[in-house]
Amino acid sequence: MTNYYDIVLGLIPVALLGLTALLTTAGLGLTTAVPLAASVSVALIGHAMFVNGPVDSTETPQQSSRSQVAPVNAD
């Protein structure tokens, strides 16, 4: 089953190569098409990292098994 990050990883080369080819055939020079397509790829990466970033767990410290263990008494 694919999730959001699998789709983003697939879209990065598609955006870079596909948009470069599309912009080049539309009449832009290669030196202009590559940075424009790369900016879309960077935007995808930035969205995946910072806007919809991965989270470790939704478990709070009160729910974890470590918080239920009594502290060790050294006396």
N, C-alpha and C positions, 0 to 999 in steps of 0.2 A: 504494500500500500504506500503510495507516495504521499509525502506531506509537503508543507510549504517550502522547506529548505531544499528538498529534492527538486522542486519546480524551479526555484531560484537558481540552483546550480545548473540546471538545464538551459535556463534562459540567458545566462551570462554569455556563453559562446554564440548562441543564436542571435542575441542582440548585437554582439560585436561583429560577427561575420555577416549576418543578414542585413543589418542596417548599413554596414559599409558597402555591401554590394548594391543595395537599393539606392543609397545616396550617390554612389558612383554612376550608376546607370541613369539617375535623374539629372546628371550633368555636373555635379560637384566634383572637384578634384579629389584625388586620393588623400592628399595631405589635409584636406578639410573633412572628408568623410570619416576617416579613422578616428580623429579626436571627438567628433560628434557621437559616433557610435560607442566609443569608449566611455564617454560621459554617461550614457544610458546604462552601460554595464556597471559603472561605479555607483550610479544611483540605485540599481538593484541590490548591490552588495551593501550599501549604506542602509537601505531600508531593512534588509534582513538582519543586519547587525544592531542597529540602534532603534529603529522604530518598532519593529516586530522581533525583538531580540529573543534568543533562547533563554529559558528559565530553568534553573536546576530542579526545583521542587516547589510545590505549593504547600508543603508541610510546614507548620509553624513549630518553633522550638518547644512549646508546651505539649505538642502532640508526639514528639519524637520519643523513642524508647529511652534515650539517655536522660531525659528530664524526669522520668519516673523512678530512676535509681536514686536511692538515698545517698547523700554525701558520706564519705568515709570519715569516721571520727578518729582522730589521731591520739586521743587521750587514753 
